[in-house]
């Protein structure tokens, strides 16, 4: 478990982040936390995503609703980029 998760408490202490902010991200469905016993954990694979949201909130002063909107738009952009790649590949096959 040590290599797959980090506790929210440990993360918040190390990076000087308010645990309430991470709780709000979870309550809004922006991130997924894992509850083991009484401690909340985040997967190491989600840390880049969490750091992005922390940057949005603390550096750019974006609220939770704004973070959720940005997340949704970025997902749409990624989907569209993937579709463009797929269409270009199909087009090359037909040339």
Protein Blocks (a to p, Z undefined) as FASTA:
>chain_A
ZZmpccfklmmmmnopafklmmmmmmnomaccddehjaccddfklmmmmmmmmmmmmmno
pafklmmmmmmmmmmmmmmmmmmmmmmmmmmmmZZ
